[in-house]
Amino acid sequence: LGLGITIFLTLDAIVLWLLASLAKRDAARLRPIILAYAIGYLAFAVNAYAFFFLGAVVTEIVIVLCLAAAALSSRQSAAT
């Protein structure tokens, strides 16, 4: 399970890195993908709260906040 999570999180980091380069040109179209990631990481936080330790919960909540900030900033850039 640990190896599977490592592979998943590595792939996740690569996909988010690629999306970040696309966000410079077309942030508004990426908003649904960003929000889907935020919901997914919120679910991870709930799971970590139930079965793991506080450090994992805090890390995932920070990721959710960063993704929410990205979604909000993409909305503001689309309006201008």
Long-range contacts (C-beta under 8 A, 24 or more apart in sequence): 23-70, 23-74, 27-73, 27-74, 27-77, 27-78, 28-74, 28-75, 28-77, 28-78, 30-74, 31-71, 31-74, 31-75, 31-78, 34-67, 34-70, 34-71, 34-74, 35-67, 35-71, 37-67, 38-64, 38-67, 38-68, 38-71, 41-67
